[in-house]
Amino acid sequence: MVDGRQRKNIKIGLFVEIVQKPHQRTGKLTEGVIAKILTSSVSHPHGIKVRLESGIVGRVKNILD
């Protein structure tokens, strides 16, 4: 499993599962394709923040692609 907490593993166009801010407690995941990487740091303990092509913003939990 590729680590979604490391920015080097995240690329625009990857198919991923993210958790949105309102769903952090429940852990509900949303699938989509990365349109933009929003986290500028090398890593983040909760996952790199991205915007999907659908416009949804969240932190990467799983890389499916």
N, CA and C of each residue as an Amber inpcrd file, in Angstrom:
protein
   195
   0.8530000  -1.1880000   0.0000000   0.0000000   0.0000000   0.0000000
   0.8910000   1.2410000   0.0000000   0.6480000   2.1310000  -0.9220000
   1.4110000   3.3690000  -1.0210000   0.9190000   4.3430000   0.0530000
   1.8490000   5.0290000   0.6940000   1.5370000   5.9170000   1.8170000
   1.0020000   7.2630000   1.3410000  -0.2360000   7.5770000   1.6800000
  -0.8620000   8.8380000   1.3110000  -0.4560000  10.0080000   2.1860000
   0.4480000   9.7440000   3.1500000   0.9250000  10.8200000   4.0300000
   2.2100000  11.4620000   3.4980000   2.7790000  10.8930000   2.4340000
   4.0070000  11.4210000   1.8390000   3.6770000  12.1080000   0.5200000
   4.0780000  13.3680000   0.3870000   3.7550000  14.1510000  -0.8150000
   4.3770000  13.5390000  -2.0730000   5.5450000  12.9010000  -1.9380000
   6.2290000  12.3210000  -3.1030000   5.4000000  11.2080000  -3.7620000
   4.4610000  10.6150000  -3.0260000   3.6220000   9.5300000  -3.5560000
   2.3600000  10.0510000  -4.2460000   2.0780000  11.3360000  -4.1130000
   0.8420000  11.9270000  -4.6210000   1.1210000  12.6460000  -5.9310000
   0.3710000  12.2940000  -6.9580000   0.5330000  12.9250000  -8.2740000
  -0.8430000  13.3050000  -8.8170000  -0.8900000  14.3970000  -9.5670000
  -2.1300000  14.8020000 -10.2230000  -2.5270000  13.6990000 -11.2080000
  -3.8070000  13.3330000 -11.1950000  -4.3030000  12.2930000 -12.0800000
  -4.4450000  10.9260000 -11.4200000  -3.9280000  10.7710000 -10.2030000
  -4.0780000   9.4930000  -9.4940000  -5.5100000   9.3180000  -9.0090000
  -5.9780000   8.0650000  -9.0110000  -7.3050000   7.7190000  -8.4810000
  -7.1180000   7.3570000  -7.0110000  -7.7750000   8.1000000  -6.1220000
  -7.5440000   7.9460000  -4.6830000  -8.8570000   7.9280000  -3.9020000
  -8.7410000   7.5600000  -2.6320000  -9.8290000   7.7080000  -1.6610000
  -9.3920000   8.7750000  -0.6800000 -10.2850000   9.7520000  -0.4380000
  -9.9840000  10.8210000   0.5160000 -11.0390000  10.8450000   1.6090000
 -10.6820000  11.4740000   2.7290000 -11.6660000  11.7450000   3.7780000
 -11.8410000  13.2570000   3.8320000 -13.1020000  13.7000000   3.7430000
 -13.4130000  15.1240000   3.8220000 -13.4520000  15.5520000   5.2860000
 -13.2400000  16.8340000   5.5350000 -13.2210000  17.3830000   6.9010000
 -14.4680000  16.9850000   7.7100000 -15.6860000  17.1080000   7.1610000
 -16.8650000  16.7450000   7.9740000 -16.9710000  15.2490000   8.2630000
 -16.2330000  14.4200000   7.5240000 -16.3260000  12.9650000   7.6870000
 -15.1410000  12.3690000   8.4340000 -14.2850000  13.2180000   9.0220000
 -13.1000000  12.6890000   9.7100000 -13.4640000  11.7790000  10.8800000
 -14.5140000  12.1020000  11.5990000 -14.9150000  11.2700000  12.7440000
 -15.4660000   9.9190000  12.2920000 -16.2550000   9.9210000  11.2170000
 -16.8610000   8.6710000  10.7440000 -15.9040000   7.8740000   9.8660000
 -14.9640000   8.5680000   9.2200000 -14.0180000   7.8890000   8.3370000
 -14.5950000   7.5780000   6.9650000 -15.7380000   8.1950000   6.6200000
 -16.3620000   7.9640000   5.3100000 -15.4260000   8.4520000   4.2090000
 -15.1550000   7.5670000   3.2400000 -14.2060000   7.8790000   2.1680000
 -14.9260000   8.2490000   0.8800000 -14.2870000   9.1280000   0.1130000
 -14.7950000   9.5710000  -1.1850000 -13.7330000   9.2560000  -2.2330000
 -14.1410000   8.6410000  -3.3440000 -13.2050000   8.3010000  -4.4190000
 -13.1760000   9.4190000  -5.4540000 -12.0210000   9.5620000  -6.0990000
 -11.9250000  10.5370000  -7.1700000 -10.5120000  10.6460000  -7.7120000
 -10.3620000  11.5000000  -8.7150000  -9.0760000  11.7260000  -9.3760000
  -8.5200000  13.0680000  -8.9100000  -7.2420000  13.0860000  -8.5260000
  -6.6110000  14.3030000  -8.0150000  -6.4730000  15.3440000  -9.1240000
  -6.9720000  16.5610000  -8.8390000  -6.8340000  17.6840000  -9.7730000
  -5.7390000  18.6430000  -9.3010000  -5.5830000  18.7690000  -7.9650000
  -4.5840000  19.6940000  -7.4230000  -4.1260000  19.2080000  -6.0560000
  -2.8270000  19.3660000  -5.7830000  -2.2630000  19.0410000  -4.4750000
  -2.2130000  20.3250000  -3.6630000  -2.8450000  20.3220000  -2.4930000
  -2.9590000  21.5360000  -1.6880000  -1.9340000  21.6160000  -0.5610000
  -1.4160000  20.4850000  -0.0890000  -0.4150000  20.4830000   0.9720000
   0.9550000  20.7670000   0.3740000   1.6630000  21.7400000   0.9390000
   2.9810000  22.0880000   0.4050000   4.1160000  21.3720000   1.1340000
   3.8790000  20.8830000   2.3440000   4.9360000  20.2140000   3.1050000
   5.2130000  18.8110000   2.5410000   6.3590000  18.2560000   2.9120000
   6.8070000  16.9540000   2.4090000   5.8860000  15.8260000   2.8700000
   5.3620000  15.9450000   4.1020000   4.4650000  14.9130000   4.6260000
   3.4610000  15.5560000   5.5830000   2.4000000  14.8070000   5.8760000
   1.4030000  15.2470000   6.8520000   0.8670000  14.0010000   7.5530000
   0.7770000  14.0260000   8.8900000   0.3760000  12.8160000   9.6340000
  -1.0300000  12.3020000   9.3150000  -1.9250000  13.1760000   8.8130000
  -3.2990000  12.7560000   8.5130000  -3.5490000  12.5620000   7.0270000
  -2.5190000  12.7420000   6.2070000  -2.6780000  12.5870000   4.7620000
  -2.5030000  13.9130000   4.0450000  -2.0390000  13.8390000   2.8110000
  -1.8250000  15.0300000   1.9970000  -3.1810000  15.5670000   1.5280000
  -3.4010000  16.8720000   1.6700000  -4.6700000  17.4750000   1.2730000
  -4.6680000  17.7250000  -0.2330000  -5.7400000  17.2880000  -0.8850000
  -5.8720000  17.4370000  -2.3350000  -7.2670000  17.9220000  -2.7000000
  -7.3970000  18.4360000  -3.9240000  -8.7070000  18.7500000  -4.4970000
  -8.9300000  17.7690000  -5.6280000 -10.0830000  17.1080000  -5.6250000
 -10.4240000  16.1640000  -6.6900000 -10.9820000  16.9250000  -7.8900000
 -11.0810000  16.2390000  -9.0220000 -11.6440000  16.8540000 -10.2330000
 -13.0840000  17.3100000 -10.0040000 -13.7730000  16.6780000  -9.0570000
 -15.1560000  17.0420000  -8.7350000 -15.2290000  18.3060000  -7.8760000
 -14.0710000  18.7910000  -7.3960000 -14.0250000  19.9810000  -6.5550000
 -13.9940000  19.6820000  -5.0720000 -14.1580000  18.4200000  -4.6940000
 -14.1520000  18.0250000  -3.2830000 -12.7190000  18.0750000  -2.7490000
 -12.5610000  18.6050000  -1.5360000 -11.2470000  18.7120000  -0.8960000
 -11.2030000  17.7500000   0.2870000 -10.0740000  17.0600000   0.4360000
  -9.8950000  16.1620000   1.5620000  -8.4770000  15.6420000   1.6230000
  -8.2220000  14.7790000   2.5900000  -6.8880000  14.2130000   2.7910000
  -6.8360000  12.7810000   2.2550000  -5.7570000  12.4660000   1.5510000
  -5.6080000  11.1530000   0.9150000  -5.4470000  10.0730000   1.9840000
  -6.2890000   9.0520000   1.8870000  -6.1990000   7.8900000   2.7760000
  -5.6800000   6.6710000   2.0290000  -6.1250000   6.4690000   0.7950000
  -5.6990000   5.3220000  -0.0090000  -5.4610000   5.7490000  -1.4400000
  -4.4100000   5.1830000  -2.0350000  -4.1440000   5.4130000  -3.4610000
  -4.5830000   4.1450000  -4.1930000  -5.5590000   4.2810000  -5.0690000
  -6.1700000   3.1180000  -5.7270000  -5.5510000   2.8400000  -7.0910000
  -4.9020000   3.8130000  -7.6780000  -4.4130000   3.7520000  -9.0450000
  -2.9910000   3.2190000  -9.0890000
